[in-house]
Amino acid sequence: MSKTTKALYAPLSIATSVAGGLLAGAVFSQLWKRIDDSAQDPPDPKDLNRSTTAALSAAALQGLIFGLVRAVVDRAGARGYRTITHEAPV
């Protein structure tokens, strides 16, 4: 990748990462509301009033969603960049 294409890809990568993080957070919140019977927010691991199972389940689900959304967004950004510049952003 040339210096010019690298300079062009950096802002695109940052913007898609931020958008992906926001999307993943929204997806996780909506999914947690459907999974958890209570109307509470996902448990904080330091909140000892919630069960360990709930805290660990929420953390695992959140990690899965964030990883998956990040991969999808990064992949789509790389494909879009390649479509425009005809160069892979590697």
N, CA, C and O atoms as CSV, one atom per row, in Angstrom:
chain,resi,resn,atom,element,x,y,z
A,1,MET,N,N,0.862,-1.164,0.000
A,1,MET,CA,C,0.000,0.000,0.000
A,1,MET,C,C,0.907,1.225,0.000
A,1,MET,O,O,1.868,1.299,0.766
A,2,SER,N,N,0.596,2.167,-0.851
A,2,SER,CA,C,1.404,3.378,-0.923
A,2,SER,C,C,1.080,4.306,0.248
A,2,SER,O,O,0.085,4.121,0.948
A,3,LYS,N,N,1.934,5.302,0.445
A,3,LYS,CA,C,1.721,6.254,1.543
A,3,LYS,C,C,0.418,7.023,1.363
A,3,LYS,O,O,-0.275,7.322,2.336
A,4,THR,N,N,0.090,7.339,0.117
A,4,THR,CA,C,-1.141,8.090,-0.152
A,4,THR,C,C,-2.370,7.260,0.204
A,4,THR,O,O,-3.286,7.753,0.863
A,5,THR,N,N,-2.391,6.010,-0.226
A,5,THR,CA,C,-3.554,5.178,0.070
A,5,THR,C,C,-3.646,4.875,1.560
A,5,THR,O,O,-4.740,4.766,2.114
A,6,LYS,N,N,-2.499,4.740,2.199
A,6,LYS,CA,C,-2.509,4.515,3.651
A,6,LYS,C,C,-3.072,5.731,4.379
A,6,LYS,O,O,-3.813,5.590,5.352
A,7,ALA,N,N,-2.724,6.914,3.910
A,7,ALA,CA,C,-3.238,8.151,4.513
A,7,ALA,C,C,-4.741,8.295,4.277
A,7,ALA,O,O,-5.448,8.845,5.122
A,8,LEU,N,N,-5.228,7.814,3.154
A,8,LEU,CA,C,-6.658,7.880,2.867
A,8,LEU,C,C,-7.439,6.830,3.658
A,8,LEU,O,O,-8.579,7.070,4.054
A,9,TYR,N,N,-6.834,5.683,3.882
A,9,TYR,CA,C,-7.547,4.601,4.556
A,9,TYR,C,C,-7.660,4.827,6.060
A,9,TYR,O,O,-8.624,4.367,6.671
A,10,ALA,N,N,-6.713,5.516,6.668
A,10,ALA,CA,C,-6.713,5.714,8.128
A,10,ALA,C,C,-7.986,6.400,8.625
A,10,ALA,O,O,-8.599,5.889,9.563
A,11,PRO,N,N,-8.421,7.526,8.054
A,11,PRO,CA,C,-9.663,8.144,8.543
A,11,PRO,C,C,-10.897,7.260,8.313
A,11,PRO,O,O,-11.808,7.225,9.140
A,12,LEU,N,N,-10.913,6.552,7.184
A,12,LEU,CA,C,-12.018,5.645,6.905
A,12,LEU,C,C,-12.078,4.539,7.954
A,12,LEU,O,O,-13.155,4.185,8.433
A,13,SER,N,N,-10.935,4.006,8.299
A,13,SER,CA,C,-10.858,2.948,9.293
A,13,SER,C,C,-11.326,3.431,10.667
A,13,SER,O,O,-12.051,2.720,11.363
A,14,ILE,N,N,-10.921,4.613,11.049
A,14,ILE,CA,C,-11.326,5.178,12.341
A,14,ILE,C,C,-12.833,5.410,12.372
A,14,ILE,O,O,-13.500,5.065,13.346
A,15,ALA,N,N,-13.357,5.990,11.314
A,15,ALA,CA,C,-14.791,6.277,11.258
A,15,ALA,C,C,-15.620,5.003,11.296
A,15,ALA,O,O,-16.632,4.943,11.993
A,16,THR,N,N,-15.203,3.988,10.556
A,16,THR,CA,C,-15.964,2.739,10.565
A,16,THR,C,C,-15.841,2.016,11.898
A,16,THR,O,O,-16.778,1.338,12.319
A,17,SER,N,N,-14.709,2.149,12.564
A,17,SER,CA,C,-14.554,1.531,13.884
A,17,SER,C,C,-15.483,2.170,14.911
A,17,SER,O,O,-16.104,1.472,15.714
A,18,VAL,N,N,-15.576,3.483,14.884
A,18,VAL,CA,C,-16.475,4.186,15.808
A,18,VAL,C,C,-17.926,3.803,15.521
A,18,VAL,O,O,-18.691,3.509,16.439
A,19,ALA,N,N,-18.295,3.809,14.253
A,19,ALA,CA,C,-19.661,3.441,13.877
A,19,ALA,C,C,-19.960,1.998,14.264
A,19,ALA,O,O,-21.059,1.689,14.724
A,20,GLY,N,N,-18.997,1.129,14.080
A,20,GLY,CA,C,-19.178,-0.272,14.456
A,20,GLY,C,C,-19.351,-0.443,15.953
A,20,GLY,O,O,-20.167,-1.254,16.392
A,21,GLY,N,N,-18.595,0.308,16.745
A,21,GLY,CA,C,-18.735,0.247,18.201
A,21,GLY,C,C,-20.104,0.716,18.661
A,21,GLY,O,O,-20.703,0.118,19.555
A,22,LEU,N,N,-20.595,1.779,18.053
A,22,LEU,CA,C,-21.932,2.274,18.392
A,22,LEU,C,C,-23.004,1.262,17.992
A,22,LEU,O,O,-23.953,1.020,18.737
A,23,LEU,N,N,-22.842,0.681,16.817
A,23,LEU,CA,C,-23.792,-0.328,16.348
A,23,LEU,C,C,-23.774,-1.555,17.259
A,23,LEU,O,O,-24.829,-2.076,17.622
A,24,ALA,N,N,-22.590,-2.010,17.623
A,24,ALA,CA,C,-22.479,-3.183,18.496
A,24,ALA,C,C,-23.108,-2.917,19.859
A,24,ALA,O,O,-23.770,-3.792,20.415
A,25,GLY,N,N,-22.910,-1.730,20.395
A,25,GLY,CA,C,-23.517,-1.386,21.681
A,25,GLY,C,C,-25.033,-1.397,21.610
A,25,GLY,O,O,-25.700,-1.875,22.527
A,26,ALA,N,N,-25.571,-0.874,20.532
A,26,ALA,CA,C,-27.027,-0.852,20.359
A,26,ALA,C,C,-27.582,-2.262,20.184
A,26,ALA,O,O,-28.623,-2.597,20.750
A,27,VAL,N,N,-26.890,-3.085,19.400
A,27,VAL,CA,C,-27.332,-4.472,19.197
A,27,VAL,C,C,-27.298,-5.231,20.513
A,27,VAL,O,O,-28.242,-5.951,20.837
A,28,PHE,N,N,-26.223,-5.079,21.274
A,28,PHE,CA,C,-26.110,-5.771,22.558
A,28,PHE,C,C,-27.217,-5.347,23.511
A,28,PHE,O,O,-27.831,-6.195,24.158
A,29,SER,N,N,-27.480,-4.052,23.606
A,29,SER,CA,C,-28.531,-3.570,24.516
A,29,SER,C,C,-29.890,-4.150,24.155
A,29,SER,O,O,-30.636,-4.591,25.030
A,30,GLN,N,N,-30.210,-4.149,22.877
A,30,GLN,CA,C,-31.498,-4.685,22.449
A,30,GLN,C,C,-31.584,-6.190,22.685
A,30,GLN,O,O,-32.620,-6.696,23.117
A,31,LEU,N,N,-30.514,-6.892,22.405
A,31,LEU,CA,C,-30.508,-8.340,22.607
A,31,LEU,C,C,-30.600,-8.691,24.084
A,31,LEU,O,O,-31.293,-9.638,24.454
A,32,TRP,N,N,-29.904,-7.932,24.934
A,32,TRP,CA,C,-29.947,-8.209,26.367
A,32,TRP,C,C,-31.356,-7.988,26.920
A,32,TRP,O,O,-31.807,-8.734,27.789
A,33,LYS,N,N,-32.045,-6.972,26.422
A,33,LYS,CA,C,-33.418,-6.717,26.868
A,33,LYS,C,C,-34.328,-7.896,26.543
A,33,LYS,O,O,-35.259,-8.186,27.295
A,34,ARG,N,N,-34.071,-8.567,25.446
A,34,ARG,CA,C,-34.896,-9.713,25.048
A,34,ARG,C,C,-34.523,-10.978,25.825
A,34,ARG,O,O,-35.371,-11.842,26.044
A,35,ILE,N,N,-33.276,-11.088,26.235
A,35,ILE,CA,C,-32.813,-12.280,26.940
A,35,ILE,C,C,-33.154,-12.219,28.421
A,35,ILE,O,O,-33.637,-13.201,28.985
A,36,ASP,N,N,-32.910,-11.083,29.053
A,36,ASP,CA,C,-33.100,-10.935,30.494
A,36,ASP,C,C,-34.560,-10.604,30.791
A,36,ASP,O,O,-35.137,-9.704,30.181
A,37,ASP,N,N,-35.145,-11.329,31.723
A,37,ASP,CA,C,-36.551,-11.123,32.068
A,37,ASP,C,C,-36.782,-9.807,32.802
A,37,ASP,O,O,-37.839,-9.190,32.665
A,38,SER,N,N,-35.796,-9.382,33.579
A,38,SER,CA,C,-35.969,-8.133,34.322
A,38,SER,C,C,-35.763,-6.945,33.381
A,38,SER,O,O,-35.196,-7.083,32.298
A,39,ALA,N,N,-36.224,-5.805,33.808
A,39,ALA,CA,C,-36.086,-4.591,32.990
A,39,ALA,C,C,-34.777,-3.866,33.292
A,39,ALA,O,O,-34.623,-2.695,32.944
A,40,GLN,N,N,-33.846,-4.547,33.929
A,40,GLN,CA,C,-32.583,-3.929,34.317
A,40,GLN,C,C,-31.606,-3.900,33.148
A,40,GLN,O,O,-31.714,-4.671,32.194
A,41,ASP,N,N,-30.651,-2.984,33.257
A,41,ASP,CA,C,-29.560,-2.926,32.287
A,41,ASP,C,C,-28.682,-4.158,32.461
A,41,ASP,O,O,-28.789,-4.856,33.469
A,42,PRO,N,N,-27.804,-4.436,31.479
A,42,PRO,CA,C,-26.878,-5.557,31.647
A,42,PRO,C,C,-26.055,-5.373,32.921
A,42,PRO,O,O,-25.696,-4.248,33.268
A,43,PRO,N,N,-25.756,-6.458,33.614
A,43,PRO,CA,C,-25.042,-6.337,34.880
A,43,PRO,C,C,-23.596,-5.894,34.707
A,43,PRO,O,O,-22.900,-6.306,33.779
A,44,ASP,N,N,-23.175,-5.054,35.619
A,44,ASP,CA,C,-21.776,-4.663,35.714
A,44,ASP,C,C,-21.067,-5.786,36.480
A,44,ASP,O,O,-21.584,-6.238,37.501
A,45,PRO,N,N,-19.912,-6.243,36.022
A,45,PRO,CA,C,-19.227,-7.325,36.736
A,45,PRO,C,C,-18.926,-7.004,38.204
A,45,PRO,O,O,-18.760,-7.920,39.009
A,46,LYS,N,N,-18.854,-5.723,38.561
A,46,LYS,CA,C,-18.571,-5.342,39.946
A,46,LYS,C,C,-19.827,-5.237,40.801
A,46,LYS,O,O,-19.732,-5.047,42.013
A,47,ASP,N,N,-21.005,-5.359,40.188
A,47,ASP,CA,C,-22.275,-5.277,40.911
A,47,ASP,C,C,-22.548,-6.630,41.558
A,47,ASP,O,O,-22.949,-7.577,40.881
A,48,LEU,N,N,-22.333,-6.717,42.859
A,48,LEU,CA,C,-22.483,-7.989,43.557
A,48,LEU,C,C,-23.938,-8.318,43.887
A,48,LEU,O,O,-24.216,-9.382,44.439
A,49,ASN,N,N,-24.859,-7.430,43.560
A,49,ASN,CA,C,-26.272,-7.708,43.762
A,49,ASN,C,C,-26.856,-8.547,42.632
A,49,ASN,O,O,-27.959,-9.079,42.764
A,50,ARG,N,N,-26.141,-8.670,41.538
A,50,ARG,CA,C,-26.572,-9.497,40.405
A,50,ARG,C,C,-25.790,-10.797,40.446
A,50,ARG,O,O,-24.701,-10.848,41.017
A,51,SER,N,N,-26.324,-11.830,39.858
A,51,SER,CA,C,-25.675,-13.139,39.908
A,51,SER,C,C,-24.409,-13.164,39.055
A,51,SER,O,O,-24.271,-12.419,38.086
A,52,THR,N,N,-23.506,-14.032,39.443
A,52,THR,CA,C,-22.268,-14.215,38.690
A,52,THR,C,C,-22.581,-14.743,37.294
A,52,THR,O,O,-21.953,-14.342,36.314
A,53,THR,N,N,-23.546,-15.635,37.215
A,53,THR,CA,C,-23.928,-16.200,35.921
A,53,THR,C,C,-24.412,-15.104,34.973
A,53,THR,O,O,-24.041,-15.086,33.800
A,54,ALA,N,N,-25.232,-14.199,35.480
A,54,ALA,CA,C,-25.739,-13.107,34.643
A,54,ALA,C,C,-24.604,-12.189,34.205
A,54,ALA,O,O,-24.554,-11.776,33.047
A,55,ALA,N,N,-23.700,-11.869,35.113
A,55,ALA,CA,C,-22.590,-10.972,34.778
A,55,ALA,C,C,-21.672,-11.598,33.734
A,55,ALA,O,O,-21.263,-10.929,32.785
A,56,LEU,N,N,-21.348,-12.876,33.904
A,56,LEU,CA,C,-20.459,-13.539,32.955
A,56,LEU,C,C,-21.145,-13.786,31.614
A,56,LEU,O,O,-20.517,-13.688,30.559
A,57,SER,N,N,-22.419,-14.104,31.663
A,57,SER,CA,C,-23.175,-14.301,30.413
A,57,SER,C,C,-23.245,-13.004,29.618
A,57,SER,O,O,-23.062,-13.004,28.401
A,58,ALA,N,N,-23.508,-11.907,30.308
A,58,ALA,CA,C,-23.577,-10.611,29.631
A,58,ALA,C,C,-22.221,-10.246,29.028
A,58,ALA,O,O,-22.155,-9.743,27.906
A,59,ALA,N,N,-21.148,-10.495,29.765
A,59,ALA,CA,C,-19.810,-10.174,29.253
A,59,ALA,C,C,-19.467,-11.022,28.035
A,59,ALA,O,O,-18.895,-10.520,27.067
A,60,ALA,N,N,-19.815,-12.307,28.081
A,60,ALA,CA,C,-19.532,-13.196,26.950
A,60,ALA,C,C,-20.335,-12.782,25.719
A,60,ALA,O,O,-19.803,-12.744,24.610
A,61,LEU,N,N,-21.601,-12.476,25.916
A,61,LEU,CA,C,-22.451,-12.054,24.804
A,61,LEU,C,C,-21.969,-10.728,24.223
A,61,LEU,O,O,-21.944,-10.547,23.006
A,62,GLN,N,N,-21.591,-9.812,25.093
A,62,GLN,CA,C,-21.095,-8.522,24.635
A,62,GLN,C,C,-19.817,-8.690,23.825
A,62,GLN,O,O,-19.661,-8.052,22.784
A,63,GLY,N,N,-18.906,-9.534,24.281
A,63,GLY,CA,C,-17.669,-9.786,23.548
A,63,GLY,C,C,-17.926,-10.419,22.190
A,63,GLY,O,O,-17.295,-10.059,21.196
A,64,LEU,N,N,-18.855,-11.359,22.156
A,64,LEU,CA,C,-19.202,-12.004,20.899
A,64,LEU,C,C,-19.766,-10.998,19.902
A,64,LEU,O,O,-19.364,-10.966,18.739
A,65,ILE,N,N,-20.696,-10.184,20.370
A,65,ILE,CA,C,-21.326,-9.196,19.478
A,65,ILE,C,C,-20.312,-8.169,19.000
A,65,ILE,O,O,-20.268,-7.850,17.812
A,66,PHE,N,N,-19.493,-7.647,19.916
A,66,PHE,CA,C,-18.508,-6.639,19.504
A,66,PHE,C,C,-17.497,-7.225,18.521
A,66,PHE,O,O,-17.131,-6.562,17.551
A,67,GLY,N,N,-17.050,-8.433,18.751
A,67,GLY,CA,C,-16.101,-9.060,17.830
A,67,GLY,C,C,-16.701,-9.298,16.459
A,67,GLY,O,O,-16.062,-9.051,15.436
A,68,LEU,N,N,-17.925,-9.778,16.446
A,68,LEU,CA,C,-18.600,-10.050,15.182
A,68,LEU,C,C,-18.876,-8.764,14.410
A,68,LEU,O,O,-18.611,-8.692,13.210
A,69,VAL,N,N,-19.401,-7.757,15.086
A,69,VAL,CA,C,-19.692,-6.484,14.416
A,69,VAL,C,C,-18.400,-5.834,13.925
A,69,VAL,O,O,-18.365,-5.270,12.832
A,70,ARG,N,N,-17.353,-5.911,14.720
A,70,ARG,CA,C,-16.074,-5.324,14.294
A,70,ARG,C,C,-15.557,-6.003,13.026
A,70,ARG,O,O,-15.083,-5.332,12.110
A,71,ALA,N,N,-15.649,-7.332,12.975
A,71,ALA,CA,C,-15.189,-8.052,11.788
A,71,ALA,C,C,-16.021,-7.688,10.559
A,71,ALA,O,O,-15.478,-7.498,9.471
A,72,VAL,N,N,-17.331,-7.591,10.735
A,72,VAL,CA,C,-18.213,-7.238,9.616
A,72,VAL,C,C,-17.909,-5.822,9.115
A,72,VAL,O,O,-17.802,-5.594,7.910
A,73,VAL,N,N,-17.771,-4.883,10.038
A,73,VAL,CA,C,-17.519,-3.493,9.659
A,73,VAL,C,C,-16.135,-3.341,9.022
A,73,VAL,O,O,-15.995,-2.642,8.019
A,74,ASP,N,N,-15.116,-3.983,9.590
A,74,ASP,CA,C,-13.770,-3.907,9.010
A,74,ASP,C,C,-13.738,-4.518,7.606
A,74,ASP,O,O,-13.111,-3.987,6.689
A,75,ARG,N,N,-14.426,-5.638,7.471
A,75,ARG,CA,C,-14.462,-6.309,6.171
A,75,ARG,C,C,-15.171,-5.446,5.129
A,75,ARG,O,O,-14.696,-5.308,4.001
A,76,ALA,N,N,-16.299,-4.872,5.508
A,76,ALA,CA,C,-17.046,-4.015,4.582
A,76,ALA,C,C,-16.235,-2.769,4.220
A,76,ALA,O,O,-16.240,-2.343,3.066
A,77,GLY,N,N,-15.544,-2.188,5.194
A,77,GLY,CA,C,-14.704,-1.027,4.918
A,77,GLY,C,C,-13.568,-1.360,3.969
A,77,GLY,O,O,-13.261,-0.580,3.067
A,78,ALA,N,N,-12.940,-2.518,4.166
A,78,ALA,CA,C,-11.846,-2.924,3.288
A,78,ALA,C,C,-12.342,-3.192,1.873
A,78,ALA,O,O,-11.688,-2.826,0.896
A,79,ARG,N,N,-13.497,-3.830,1.770
A,79,ARG,CA,C,-14.048,-4.090,0.432
A,79,ARG,C,C,-14.437,-2.784,-0.267
A,79,ARG,O,O,-14.184,-2.609,-1.459
A,80,GLY,N,N,-15.045,-1.886,0.476
A,80,GLY,CA,C,-15.407,-0.595,-0.109
A,80,GLY,C,C,-14.184,0.183,-0.551
A,80,GLY,O,O,-14.182,0.801,-1.615
A,81,TYR,N,N,-13.151,0.152,0.263
A,81,TYR,CA,C,-11.909,0.846,-0.085
A,81,TYR,C,C,-11.287,0.243,-1.342
A,81,TYR,O,O,-10.818,0.965,-2.221
A,82,ARG,N,N,-11.287,-1.090,-1.416
A,82,ARG,CA,C,-10.722,-1.746,-2.588
A,82,ARG,C,C,-11.534,-1.431,-3.845
A,82,ARG,O,O,-10.972,-1.284,-4.930
A,83,THR,N,N,-12.848,-1.328,-3.697
A,83,THR,CA,C,-13.698,-0.988,-4.835
A,83,THR,C,C,-13.366,0.398,-5.381
A,83,THR,O,O,-13.350,0.614,-6.593
A,84,ILE,N,N,-13.103,1.328,-4.473
A,84,ILE,CA,C,-12.828,2.704,-4.892
A,84,ILE,C,C,-11.406,2.871,-5.430
A,84,ILE,O,O,-11.202,3.508,-6.463
A,85,THR,N,N,-10.422,2.299,-4.728
A,85,THR,CA,C,-9.011,2.554,-5.086
A,85,THR,C,C,-8.372,1.442,-5.887
A,85,THR,O,O,-7.294,1.639,-6.447
A,86,HIS,N,N,-8.998,0.282,-5.960
A,86,HIS,CA,C,-8.446,-0.894,-6.642
A,86,HIS,C,C,-7.162,-1.385,-5.959
A,86,HIS,O,O,-6.317,-2.010,-6.599
A,87,GLU,N,N,-7.021,-1.104,-4.677
A,87,GLU,CA,C,-5.903,-1.582,-3.866
A,87,GLU,C,C,-6.433,-2.144,-2.569
A,87,GLU,O,O,-7.385,-1.615,-1.996
A,88,ALA,N,N,-5.818,-3.221,-2.104
A,88,ALA,CA,C,-6.199,-3.782,-0.814
A,88,ALA,C,C,-5.601,-2.929,0.299
A,88,ALA,O,O,-4.460,-2.483,0.180
A,89,PRO,N,N,-6.345,-2.692,1.377
A,89,PRO,CA,C,-5.844,-1.843,2.464
A,89,PRO,C,C,-4.980,-2.604,3.472
A,89,PRO,O,O,-5.069,-2.343,4.671
A,90,VAL,N,N,-4.181,-3.501,3.028
A,90,VAL,CA,C,-3.359,-4.306,3.923
A,90,VAL,C,C,-1.985,-3.704,4.073
A,90,VAL,O,O,-1.148,-4.248,4.794
